[in-house]
């Protein structure tokens, strides 16, 4: 009979499921160290940061550490690179593995030279006894057995963590000067090129007779190797990319001319999204509930307020369309992919292709621009599916811009209702947050059947899966950051998951935090306005976490918050043709991650322009300050674009926002000045920064627009049309 003592020791982060030291580090006679991680580089600088951790713990020069791209062949399985968890989970794994390796090497050196372990120090990769050099890592690497389980921190020497320098990332120069580092640039000998032809929507069906005629015509085009179809999974292979593009264009036009598609009209009315979300079949769960009162009428409130907020569907808008390469050899397939979860992808591809996971080998290669579930996994399956028709020859599949916009999963639309009540002393005593949204996750590797577009289009054994939400313990999905960070006498949060998915939706950067923080922090300002309080004072009144208070108090100092009304009056007195405003917002990402407070300054004329963003964050121990700042700034700029410009357009049959003309995003001229300040705190563990600014940025902009105009816009994107609508509603109230 097993007992609790038989259970393995719980190890932090990625170590718990990848417990062998050899899974993380390799040492070579020339003194170089190879660092292995299952987290992938998607522009966030994670490999550079992990290398810094290893170099610090091993006491070697950073230039001696080679952090290699993840592969299912040799990397530890760390699932998906998402949720701002890479430093938090992989970072602690690398830290403890490196600390353990350093200890093992010290023991080996002590035994070899007959000295006491405690008399040995490691300086720039050299083992020193006082001023005497004994050897380097490479001199004893064959004498150290790394096939051991990494020890927990309690059994390793304690190390005082200090902020490290921020050396320049080695990959940046190559990116700046357009070196071919991306999967879109990858070439292999004998490469064939493929393009996919997509139906108008998931529910569409194809007339077989019209298909056969079109297939024969396209098959005869120059350079076309083959035209293939399973259900509505359709692709063309040709000798050059241009030939593949031409073939798909001809094929698409012939099918349209023959009226070959049956296209059900199942998409929602884009002008009635909130109503649509709230009237679909729902799965309602209580996210959190505290305090005796479950309804505003039963609370001790003497005054109350209610407001509804919303955002539309949002595209990922990756810089480059998704791309993958694949080659079948024997009974296995090698895939080159920019997937954020290569092991999860391997599992689903094996199910879809009818082989074992070991027969699918995936090498990660960076892709040009995405955070979230875009088309990377789907195009990897497309490449493997098409390469099977030309076994032994590598095939490259590059999606078109149209397909990237129309078929990558969208960030779900969200509708949110906030209610609050306050007592005679203007203390908030009741808070309720309801969110209606589809689930925010259809990533591969999490369901009994594959979550890959090509499988769904084949109309075989793999049904279209309804989007789900992650467990709240790991941050949740549509309910992410719906639980307020403030202390209220009674707080109730409900998630209404929409059980219908006419178009693909999945994880967009930050998941539900973007809309939930926008709604909650906008509503905090509404309550402050209704009670005649300063928005900062109201927050501090109900925020008890000292780290949260610290970022708020710091950001308002930098932004000269106390002067905002005077600055607004001065701006108006100058006769400016714009209205000026400043807004504040705060959140702790997932209520467990980075603390972030922001102030936005806007000017409003025909449209809103964000002039400046002030960001103060606490991410615990800072590994790479430059990397943290880049992530916070990048997240804020992306969120600003979502908040002011971005919403998918569609009719009842298909997505219509399929290029940069129909889907506007920030241009370089729209990017505001951004200042970032970090509250360094090495006494707390590192947490991720990439998504911490997503929600606060949206709310700070919304609150700044209200300060500028005196009108509350509750639906994103905050376009001129939304502002006019809000003005008309205010006039009619």
N, C-alpha and C positions, 0 to 999 in steps of 0.2 A: 504494500500500500504506500502511495506517495504521500509525502508531507510537505509542509511549506518550506522545510529546509532543503527539499530536493529542487526547488525552483531556482533558476539562475538569478544572480544579482541583477537588479534593475539598473541598467546603464543609461546615461542621458543621450538624447538626440539619436543620430543614426547609428550609434554604437550598439544600441540594444538589439538590433537585428543583424548587425555586421560586427561581430564581437572580436574577430581575430585582428591582431595588430598588422599582420601581413596584408590584410585587405585594404589598408590605408597608406602604408608607407613601404618604399623599397629603397635600399641604399646600395651604392655602387663604388667600386674601388677608386674611382677618380674623385670621390668626395661628394658627388652629386646625389640629391635626394629626389625620388619620384613620389609625388603626392597624388593619391587616388581619391576621388570623391564621386559620389553618385549625383551630385548637384551639377547642373549644366550652366554654361555661360550664355546668357541671353542679353548681354550688354550691360549688366548690372555690376560687373567687375568682381564676381564671386571667386573666380579662380585666383585672382590677384590677392584678394583678402584672405583666402584660405592659405595661400602660400606665405603670407605675412605671419599668420598664426603659427604655422609650422616652423618658420625661420626663427621666430621669437622663442618658441618652446625648445627647439633643438639648439639654439644659440649658434646659428649658421647665417652666413650672408644670404639675403633674399635671392641673389643671383644664382645661388646653388640649388634652389628648389624649383623643380619642374612640375607644375600643376597641369595634369594632362586632361584632355577632353574625355568626358564619360563615355563608356562603352559597356554594353551588356556582357561582353566577353570577359572583362577583368575588373570592372568597377564595383564598389559596394552598392547594393540596391537601396537607394534612398528615395524611392517612389518618385514624387513629382517636385520639381523646383517651382514652388508657389507659396503664397501666403506670407511672404517676407520671413521665411523660416530658415533660409540657408545658413546664415551666420549663427542663428540660434541653435539649429540642430546639427548641421554638418560642422559648423565652427567648433562646437564643444567636443564633437567626436575627434576632429583633427587635433584639437588642443590636448586632450587626454592621451590620444594615441602617441603624439609627439613627446609628451612628457614621460610616458612610459618607456618609449624607445630610448630616450636620453638616459633614463635610469639603467636600462639594460646594457647600453653601451658603456656606461660608467663602470658597471660591475665587470664587464668583459675586460676593459682596460685595466682596472684594478687587479684582476687576476693575472693578466698577462705581465704586468710590470711589478707585481708584488707590493702594491701600495694600498693604503686604505681608501675606500670609496669616498669617504667624506673629505679627503685631502685633494680630490680631483675637481677642477672647475673646467667648464667648457667655454672657450673664448673663440668666437668666429670659426666654429667648427673644429677647433683643436682642443684636445684634452691636455690640460696643464696641471702640473704639480708645482704650485708656486710659480716661479718664472721658467720652469723647465717644461718644454714641450715633450709630451709622451708620444702622441700619434693623432691622427684624424679619424673621422668616421669611416672613411674608405679603407683604412688600414686594418680594421677589425670587423668589417661588415660581414665577412663569411663566418665569423665566430659567434655571431649573435643570432639566436633563433627567434624569428618574429612570428612563428606559428603558435602564438599564445594568446590567451584572452586578455584584452586590455583591462587593466585594473581600474576600479572606481577611484574617483578623486580622493576619497578618504584614505586610500592606501598608497597614494603617490605624494612626493614632496610638495609641500605648499609653495605656491609661487605668487608673489605680489604683482598684480597686473597693473601696468602703467600704459598710458596712451602711447601709441607708436607713431613714428613719422609716417608721412604719406608719400612714398615714392611714386613716381609717375608709372601708370599702368603700361606694361610693355606692348600691349596690343593697340594702344590708342594711335600711335604714329602710323601704323599700318592702315588703320581705319580712316584716319584723316587724309591719307594720300592714296586711298582707293586700291589698296592691295587686295588680292583675291582671297579673302578670308571666309567668305560666306558660302553656304551650300549652293546658292544660286550661281556661284562662279565655278563650282567643282566640275572637273572634266575627267573622264576615264577613257582608256583606249577602246576604240570601236563603239563608242557611245551612240545609242539611238535616242531619238527625242519623241516624247509622247505628249499629247494634249487630251484633256477630258472634255466631253460634251455633257452638260448638265440639263436636266429637265427644268421646267419653269418653277416647280415646287415639289415638296416631298410626296404629295398625293397624286402627281401627274402620272399618266400611263401613255404608252406609245403604241400606235397602230403597226402591227407586224408587217403588213404588206407594204406600207409606205416605207418602213425601215429597210426592207430588203432592196427596194429600188434605189434608195439613197446610198445604201452600203455599196452596191455594185458600182455606182457612179463614182464614189469617192475612192474606192479601191483602185480605180484606173488612173488616178491623178499621179503626176510625176513624184517620185521619191517615197510614195506611201508604201510601207511594208505590210500594214494590215489594219483593218477596222474591226473592233471587237465590242461585243455587247453581252451583258447578263442583266436581264430586266431593264432598268434604266441606268445601269452603270455602263457607260459608253466611253470608249477611248480610241484614239488613232495613234499609230506608231509610224514614224517616218525617219528618213536619214538625216534631216536637218530640222532645226526648230522652225524655220520659216515654212518649210513644207508641211509640218504638223499643224501649224497655225492656219495655213490656207485650207488644208483638208477639213479641219473642224469648222471653219467658217462656211465652207461649201456645204458640209453635211448639215449644219444647223439651218441654213437657208432652205435647203431642199425639204427638210422636215416641216419647216414653217409653211412653205409653198404648198405642200401636200396636206396641210392641216392635220398633221400626224399626231399631234399631242391632244390628249384629253386633260383639261386643266381644271380641277375643282377649285371653287372660290371659297377657301376656308380661312384666309387671313383675317384678322380683326380690322375694324374700321379705325384707321390711324388717328382720326379725330375724336374717338371715343374710347381711348385705351383704358382709362381708369374704370369706366363703367364696364367694359369688357372683362377686365381682370376681376372685378368684384362679383360678376354674375356667372363666371365659369364654375364648374365643379371644384370644390375647395377641400383641402385637408388642413384643418385648423389645429394648431398646437399652442399651448401656453409656454412661452419662452422663459418668462420670469414673472413672479408674483410676490409682492411683499406688502405687508400692512393688512389690516383687517378689511378695509373697504375694497370691494371689487367693482364698484360703480361710483361715478362722480357724485351722484345724488346721495349716496350713503356716506360720503366723506365729510370731514369737518370744514370743507371749503364754504366760503360765503360769496366768492366770486369765481367765475370760470371762463374758459376760452377753449374753442375748438377750431382746428384748421386742417385742411387737406393739402397734401403735397404730391408731386408726381415727377417722374422722368420717363422719357420714351425709350425705345430700343436703341442701343448704341453699338456701332461697329468697332471692331478692333482697329481697323485702318492701318494695318501693317505697312511699313515702308515698301517692302518687296513682297509680291505674292508668294504663297507657300510653294516649297520645292522639295523634292527628294529624288534620290537615285537608288536603284536596286539591281541586284544581279543574282540569278539562281545558278548555283553550282552543285551538282549532285542533287540531293534531296533537301538542301538548305538554301536560305536566301540571306545575302548581305545587304543591309539597308543603311544609307547615309541620310540622316534626318536631323532637323532642328527642333524636334519634339522636346517639350519640357518634362516629359516623363517616359524615358526610353524603356524602362522595365515594364511599366503598365502597358505601353504600346506593344511591346513584344508579346505580352500575354494575350492581348486582344487580336493581334495579327495571327498568332498561332491558332487561335480558335477559328478565325475567319478563313485561314488558308488550309485548315485541316492537318496541321503538323504539330510537333512538340515545340515548346518554347526554346529548347536548345537548338532547334533548326533555324531559328530566326535570330540573326546577329545584327544588332543596331549600333552604329557608331554615331555619336552626336557630332554635328557640325553646326557652327553658329548660323543663325538666320538673320536677315536684315530687318529687325524691328518688331517685337511683339512682347507684351506681358499678358498672359492669359491664354485661354483655350482658343487658338485660331485654327487654321487649316493644316498645321504641321503634321498632326497624326494622320489625318485623312489622306493627305497627299503621299505619305509614306506607304499606306495601304495601296493607293492607286499605283504607285511605282512597282510594288511587289506583284500586284495583280497583273499588270501589263507585262512585266519582265518574264512572267511565266510563259507567255506566248512565244518568247524568243530566248529560251533557256540557254544560259551560258554567255549571253550578251548583256551588258549593262544598259539600263534604260533610265532616262531622266524625264521626270514629269514636273513641269512648271505650270501652276495654275495661271489663268488670265486674271487681270485686275477685276474684271466683271465677276468671275467665279469666286475670287477672294472675298469680295464684298457681299455677294449674294449667298454664298454657301458656308463661309466660316460662321461658327455659332455667334449669335448676337448676345450682347449683354442684355439681360431681361428688362423689360419695362417694369416700373414699380409704382404703386399707389399707396400712400401712407396717410393715416389719420392720427392726429395728435390731440389729446385732451389734457387740460391742466386745471387745477383748482387751487386757490390760495385763501388763507385765512385773513382775519382782520389786521394782522401785522405784516401782510404781504409775504408771508412764508408759503412756499408751494407745499401743499399737503397731499396733492393727488396728481398722478401722472399716468397717462395711458398712451401706449404706442401700438398701433395696428398697422401691419404691412401686408399688402396683397402683391404677390409676385409669383412667377414660375420659379422652379428651383434654379439654382445657379451652378449646377454641375452636371455635365454629361461627358466628363473626361473618360478615356479608356481605362480599363483595368479594375473597375469597381462594380461590375454587374455580371450576372451569369452569361450574358451574351455580349458580343462586341459592341462598342460604342464608336463605330466608324461609319462615316457617311457612305462609303462604297458598299458596305455590307447591307445597309438599309435600302440602298437603291437597287440591289440585286433582286429584291422581292423573293428571297428564299427563306431560310430558317431563322433569320435574325431580324426581329421586329424593331421598329423605331422606339427608342427608350424615352420615357418622360424624365425631364430634368429633376434632379434631386438636390437637397441641401446637405452640406457637410454637417457633422455633429457640432453642436454648440461648443463642446469641449475643445474643438480645434478651430473655433472661430465662427462656425455657422455659415450660412449662405445668404439667403434673402434677409435673414434676421441679424446679419453681422452688424454690430454696433447699434442695434435697436435698444439694447439695455442701456439706460442712461448712466453716465459716470457720476452723477450727482446723487446726494442722499435726500430722498423724499420720504415723507411719512408713509405713503402708499404709492406703489408703482406696479403697473401691470402691462406686460408686453405680450402681444399675440401675433403669431405668424400664420397667414392664410395662404397656403401653397396652392397655386393654380394647377390643376391636374389636366392640362391640355397644352399641346405644343404643336401648333400648325406650322411654325417655322423653327429652325434650330436655335436653341439658346444654351448658353453655358457660362463658364467663368470668365468674366471681364475683370481686369485689374481692380482689386479692392472688393469685388463682389458687392454685397448689399450695402457696404459702408458708405459708398458715394452718396446714395439717395437717403439712407437713414440718418447720417450725420447732417446732411443738408437740411433735412426736415427737422430733426430734433434741435439743432443749434439755431436754425431760423426761428423755431417756435420759442426757444429760450429768449430770443430777442423780442418776439411778440409779447411774451409775458412781461418782460422788463418794461416794454413800452406801455403796456396796459396798466402796470402798477406804478409807473412813474419812477422806475429805478434805472440806474446805469447798467447796461448789459454785463459789464465786468463785475460790478458789485453783486448782481444776482447770481452769477456763476460762483464767485468766491463764497457767497453765503451758503451754498449747497455743496461745494466741492471740498471734501475733507482730506483727500490724498495729497500729501505735501509735495510730491513730485509733479502732480498736475497743477497745483497752485504755483509752483516755481516757474513752469514754462509760461503760464498765463501772465504772471507778474513781470516776467522778463520781456515778453513780446510787446506788452503795452508800453513799457518804458522805451523800447527801441522805436516804436511807431508813434510816440508822442500822443498816446490815446487821450490823455487829459485835455489836449488842445484841439481835439477834432472839431468841435462845434465852432470854435474861434477860427480855425483854418477854413472851415466851410463858409463862414460868413465873409472872410477875407477873399476867398475865391469868387464869391458872388459879387462882392463890392468892386472887383476889378473889371466887371462887365464881361466876364467870360461867357462864351456861348455854350458852355457845358456845365452840368451840375457835378459837384465833387462830393464824394462820400467815403466813409471808412467803416469797415465791418470787422467784427471779431468772431472767432470760432475756436473750439477746442474739442479734442477727442483723444482717447487712448485707443490705438488701433486694436480691434478685437477685444478690448477691455483687458488685455493681458500683455500687449506689445508695447510699442514705442508711444511715448507721450508727445503730443504735438499741439501747439497753439499757433494760430495764424491771424494776421491782420491784413486785409486787402484794402488798397486804395483804388478807387475807380473814378473815371469821368464818364458822364453819360450825355450824349447828344442824340444823334440818330440811332446809335447803338452803344452798348457798354464797352468801354475799353478799360482793361485792368492796367493801371500804371505801375503799381508796385505791390509786391507780396513780401511780408515779413514773416519769417518762420523761426520758431524756437522749438527744439526737440530734445528729448532725453531718451537715448537708445541704450542706456546702461554703459557698459564698457565699450569704448570706441576702438575698433580694430584699425580702421582706415578712415580717418576723418574726411579726406577728399572724396572717398567713395560714398560715405554716408551723405555728405552734402549734395553730391551729384544725384543720388537717389531721391532725396527729399525735394530737390529743385525740379528734377524731371517729373516726378509724380504730380507736383503742383501745377506745372505747365500743362501736362496732359489733362488733369482734372479741370483746369480753367477752360480748355478747349471743349471738353464735354459739356461743361456748365453753361457756356455761352453760345455754342454753335451746333453741337452734334446731336442728331437724332435720325435714325434710319427712316427712310421713306419707302412706302409700299402701297400697292392697291390690294384688292381682295385675292389676287392670284400670285403675286410675286414681288420680290424686293426690287425697288426702283432706284435706290441710291447705290449705284454700282461704279462710280468713279469720283474724281475729286471735284467735278462740277456739280454733281447731284448730291454730294456729301461734303460740305465745307468743313474744314478743320483749321486750326491755327496755322498761319504762315509765320515766317520769321518776324515780320513786322508787327505781329500781334503779341509777341512774347513780352511780358512785363519785366521790369527790373526785379530781381529776386535776391533777398538777403537771407542767409541761413546762419543761425547761431546754435551751437550744440552745448548743452549742459553736461559736461564731462562727469561721469560718475562710475569709476571703476569698481566700486563696491557692489554694484549690481551686475548681473550677467548681461551679456549682449543680446539685444533683440533686433529684429529686422527694421529697415527704414523705408523700403521701396514703396509701401502703400500707406504709410502713416499720414501723408498730406492729402490723400485723395478726398476724404470727406470734409475735413476742415477747410480746404480750399474752396469747395463748392459753397459751403455755408458762409464763409467770410465774404465771398463775392456777393451772394444774395443779400446779406446783411448790409453790405456797403451800398448796394443799389437802393435799398430801403432808406438808408441814411441820406443818400443823394436826392432821392425823389419824393420820399414820404409815401411810397407805394410799395406794397409787398407783392413780389412775384413768387408764386409757390410752385411753379412748374418749370422744369428744365427741358431744353435749353432756354436761357433767359434772352430771348430774341426781341427785336423791336415789336414784333407782333404780340408776344406775351406781355410786354410792358404796357402796350396800348390796351390790351384786354384787361389787365389788372387795373389800369386807370379808369376804364369804363365801369368795372365792377365797384371800385371805390366811390365813384360819383353816384352810382345807383344805390349804394348802401344807405 
